[in-house]
């Protein structure tokens, strides 16, 4: 007697009533007890063997499969569409090259509503500035610098920025802050001619200042980040207040942790004992978007370990500031500009365990 393997008749697609049905079980391996339909097509439908039924099963399996569907072929762009894509790319590249330092020429138009004064001025105390020497780093077109010069009456205030175009605009903005009785010669107050001689956009700095606006203000192009730490030994105390508002992110992205620390050390060294460093740091979460502007910024961003939340402890315990006063978050037209302002006080005498910068 020949032995038959279980399931040897499974999968037959063509059968008649007098043949064995596909399938089988342990007790009925040949499906002898199954009741077959008179119509073979009905039997196939009951067993799910019809082509359309198998196709549905196959589609369901594909839908459940984790394998990604094949992407549709890309649409071929017309010449006009290609030109539009190229134009957008060129505009993006130009923007990223021009504004890599955060030197946006419409900065105040985005931060302030038309005719609105800068709300950061409301947290500043006049006594910090009156008859004092002030440095505003990253002054842009000078709106806040000019307001301090006119309303807080410093002995002198200097605004610096890495962008020469912004400095030129800031100098021209001086006359717009002058009262009607102020004599204006060309694009500058007439008194500048007496103090400075012929004025041009290339003039680096006035020879003398007075506490009366507009004679107490000037702007010049300068990169405040030194090339090396060795140059810090040459820095001498010069200012009573140094402003570094909304620029720490751009320093960090362009010069990394070393540049950020060097910047803060220079500010400490350039302050007179008892002077104040006023900073408005951007949060680290905002770095990522601007880090995409070019490969250098992206590389610097990936290496940052000295984050804004670390500034306070480092400035007090390592650099040597005596204390920090939290002025809170100031309002702005856009929520992205609502940032905290911190005021660091340099002690009258250096701490024994701190960096002895800026003391004679």
Secondary structure, 3 states (H helix, E strand, C coil): CCCCCCCCCCCCCCCCCCCCCCCCCCCCCCCCCCCCCCCHHHHHHHHCCCHHHHHHHHHHHHHHCCCCCCCCCCCCCCHHHHHHHHHHHHHHHHHHHHCCCCCCCCHHHHHCCCCCCCHHHHHCCHHHHCCCEEEEECCCCCHHHHHHHHHCCCCEEEEEECCHHHHHHHHHHHHHHCCCCCCEECCEECHHHHHHCCCCCCCCCCCCCCCCCCCCEEEEECCCCCCCHHHHHHCCCCEEEEEEECCHHHHHHHHHHHHHHHHHHHHHHHEEEEEEEEEECCCHHHHHHHHCCCHHHHHHHHHCCCCHHHHHHHHHHHHCEEEEEEEEECCCCCHHHCCEEEEEEECCCCCCCCCCCCCC
